[in-house]
Amino acid sequence: MNETTSQYRQEAGVGLIDIKLATIHQLFNTLDPSPFRDKDLDTGAEDYIVAAVREFPLHEPLKLVFHLPPEQASQIGGPNLTEAIQNYFEYRRQTAVRDLRFLFRRGRISLAIGLTFLSACLLVRELLLAGAGPIGRVFGEGFLIAGWVAMWRPIEIFLYDWWPLRAMGRVYAKLANMAVDIVASAGVAAAVIGERSSSDQARQSVGP
């Protein structure tokens, strides 16, 4: 366990991500008219949860623990909240998979265009160099540079751009199967999104 993750509570080898709310509505997007189990999460709540999960190794078991006032906790069933959260992050996982698939498709198209343009530039370069004049050599080298510049985008996609999407997809997949618990906490009176441990009182506010 590193210094960051040690700030979170542990229970039977499971890391606990504590989230304190004055009302369950703070967790969800109030403008979303969908049924409870299909509602989108509030942006601030989602950002906090995802950031907390990413601080742990991907293989480490975690649990989301929501602290609510007793009257709120009694109205929200654990299975209902679990299903709502897991449904949302499963949707986010599917979105990440689609985005990754689209990125690779765009990469293949960019690669085909880049290779075609590079081949044309190399051909033009050979024709210009055949004249052996200084101007021809200058333009020939210019076409060579332009051809390789055209390869920049597909190289960027296949070397760098796909990693973040894949990583987020794995995080969302973990969240889509994460255990969720509800704790009735009489002391919850403020709009608080999370607390890393009872000792450091590290909190982040969420709008109503």
N, C-alpha and C positions, 0 to 999 in steps of 0.2 A: 504494500500500500504506500503510495507516495504522499508527500506533504499535503497536496491539494485534496485528495480523496479522503485523507484522514480527518478532514474537517466535517465529514458527513458521519451520521450515526451508522452503526453496524448492528445487525441482529441476526444471529445464527449464520454468520458468513455472508449475509445479504446486505448490500449497501442501501440505505434508506434516503430517499430524496424527499425531505419534508417541505410541504407547501401549505402555508397558512392563508386562509381566506375568511373574510367576514361573511361572504355569501357565495354560494355556488355559481351565481351568475357572473362573478368576476372571472371564472375560468373559461367562459364561452363568449363568442362573438354575439353581442346582444342584437345585432342587426340581422342575424341569420334566422329565417323563419322556419328552418327545418325542425323535425321532431328532435327531442332531447338526444337520442342515441346517434343522430346524424349531424349534430351541430358542429360547426367549425370552432376550434379553440381561439381564444383571444390571442392576439399577436404577442403581447407581452408574456402571457403565460406559456405559450409555445416556445418562445425564445429562451425563457428561463429553464424549462424542462429539458430542451434539446442541449443547451449549454451545460447543464448539470450532468446529463448522461455522457456527453463527450469527454468529461473529465475523468471518467472511469475507463479501464480497459474494456474492449468490446465483449470479451468473454465473461466478465464479472457479473454475477446476478444482481439485479437491482429491483427495488420496489418503490412505487410512488405512494407517499403517505399524505393524504389531504386532511388537514386539521380544520374543522368547521365548528361553529357554535352548535350546541346540542340540538336546538330546534331545526337547524339546517341539516345536520347529520342524520336526524331521524326521518327527514323527508326524502333523502336521496339514498337509494339502495346501492350497496357496494357493487353488485353485478351490473346495474344500470350504468353507473359511472365508469366501471371497467370497460364495458362494451362501447360506450361513447368515446372514450379515449383511444381504445384500440382500433375502433373503426376509423377515427380521424387519422391516426398515424399509418394505418394500412393504406388509406387513400394517398397520404403523402409518399409512402414507399412506392406505390404504383406510379405516381407522378414522376418520382425520381427515375424509375426504370424507363418510363416513356421518354423523359428528357435525355437520358443516356443513349437510348436507341436512336433518337432523333439526331443527337450529336454525332454518333458514329456514321449515320447515313449522310449527314452533311459533310463529315470528314472524308467519306469515300468519294462524294461528288467533287469536293475541293481537291482531292488528290488527283482525280481524273483530269480536271481542268488544269491543275498545276503541271502535271506531267505532259499534257498536250502542249501547253504554252512553252514549257521548258524545251521540249523537242523542237518546236518551231524556232525558238530563239537560237538553239544550237545549230540548226540548219542555216539560218540567216547568218550567223556568225561565221560558219565555214565559208559561205559564199563571199562575205565581206573580206575575210582574211585571204581568200584566193587572189584578190587584187594586190595584196601585199603593200598597199599604200598606208601611210600613217593615219589618215582619216578613217580608212577602212578598218584598221586595227582598233582605233578608239571606239568606233561604233560597234565593232564586233565584241569587244569586252563589255560594252554597255548592254548589249543584248544578253550576254552571258549572266551578268549581274541581275538583270530584269527577270530572266528565267528562273534563277534560284530564289529571288524575292517572292515570286509567285508560289513557291513551295512552302513559304513560311506558315501560312494558315493551316494546311493539313498536318504539317509537322507539329505545330502547336497543339492541335486537337488530339493527335494520337500519342503525344508525349506527356502533355500536362493537363489539358482541360477535362478529361474524363475522370481523373482521380477524385476530385471533390464530389462529383455527382455520385460516384460509386460509394464513397465513404458515407455520404448522407443517407443513401439508400439503405446501407447496413444499420445506421443508427435508427432510422425510421422502422426498419424491420424488428429491431430489438424492442422499440417502444410499442410496436403493434402486438407484442406478446408479453409485455411487462405486467407483473402483478400490481394491483391497485388496492389500497386500503383507505378506509375513512375512519378518522378518530374524532370523537366529540371532545372539543376543548373549550371549556367555559371561559378561558382567558383570552380567546380570540375576539378582539373587539375592533381591530383596525384592518384596513385593506392591505394585507401582506401576501406577497406571492410566494416567498420561500424563506427558509431558514436553514443554513448549512449545519449548524449544531447548536445545542443549547448554550454553549460557552461563548461563541463568538458573536451571536445575534446578528449574523449577516443577512440582511433583508433587502427585498426589492419591492416597491409598491406597484400596484396594478390599478388602472383606472376602473371606474364602476362600469 
